[in-house]
């Protein structure tokens, strides 16, 4: 994400109205019998201390198929409210013996749930869909869960009053969900530690374009409504999924290496708003030299004339509010390796997303003959030692500091200082090995520091303590 804002405490359901249904009593394990499983409820969160209810325990998502039907708001003065109806078909695997499990969902009402084709009992709380499968699920067992749901969409906001999730607009919706806004538009285990592949069928009024991740598989129109089908076979964290709807023009082309690029640009914007997108093939080649092969089936962008006030690295289709500047375009593209392919194991590790993407934009600037990485580093280090910029703990910024400027700039400065310390050969070997080793999953700060020592053959405890954990300006390292 390229914006800088203070946001996000552990629960982010602000701005969403939902009738609360009483949660069932906590289940207890069945009496033990030799050779037979003991069943219990899956946890209502993935264990991330920043967002206790994000994600779910006891399940591992495999694939999600979303069949969405969306009608945007009527023209003013009608309320800014859309109507979203969905069927989520979720293939998952039980990771423990389950007599109950949760999915994250906020602001929408579930009408029916089936597990293995059979209707199942369920309840909803403000943040959770609680499903009681019968028969119970054994550890390792795969199952298909179908959730029929829907409701009115508005403009959900996090605790700091920032737009995110399914953000309703007059001509459609901007769908940008970092860190836990995916639950505002479909049932999911909404934490990066539980990735899945996706398919999308999004039906909207004829004349509008629905844009999701991956490749465009089909487009068909019947009875005044058009269904857009997108296929995203790569593993993806829920917050990186999108289903943005608008008055877009689709531009499709391929890079010299044959990678498909699909850009969706609002024609109401001036050409200058999306001019930097033409640099994508050159940028991809540049980052492939430094990070390894581009990791997904396609790339592209969405540039909307409405605004959430930031850009986001939605996987394979970066999102930009009103303008995709060259620096921001480089930042979001670099995230495809650093943040999307390798995602944070915990939200405290977000500097690995934003530090790498910011440093990548420094490197791109240098490649284009503008400010060098060293110049940008020197600018960061010119910040006075008593500035509050240095008080943030980069490797543990707390929920309200996830998108603070220090996470971006101090994260990038950390990487530049590391590059100078261990040398270019080891640094870029580290970058490629990071993506190769942890690609398709998640990794933590501890993983990164250990790999840096392994690749460089250098003991780096003091270095990382100074740059990532000390709430003060580095002076020696």
Secondary structure, DSSP 8 states (H G I E B T S, - for coil): ----B-B--S---TT------------------TTS---EE--SS---TT-TTSS-SSEEEEEEEEEEEEE---STTS-S-EEEEEEEEEEEEESS-EEEEEEE--S-EEEEEEETTEE-EEEE-SSEEEEE-SS-B-TT-EEEEEEEEEEEE-EEE-TTS-EEEEEEETTEEEEE-TTTTGGGTS-B--STTS-EEEEEEEEEETT-EEEESSEEEEEEEETTEEEEEEEEEEEE-GGG--EEEESEEEEEEE-TT--EEEEEEETTS-GGGTGGGGGHHHHHHHHHHHH-S--SSEEEEEEESS--SS-B--TTSEEEES---HHHHHHHHHHTTBTTTEEESSGGGTHHHHHHHHHHHHHHHHHTTSS-HHHHHHHHHTS-TTSGGGTS-GGG--TTBTB-HHHHHHHHHHHHHHHHHH-HHHHHHHHHHHHHHHTTEEE-HHHHHHHHHHHHT---HHHHIIIII-SS-----
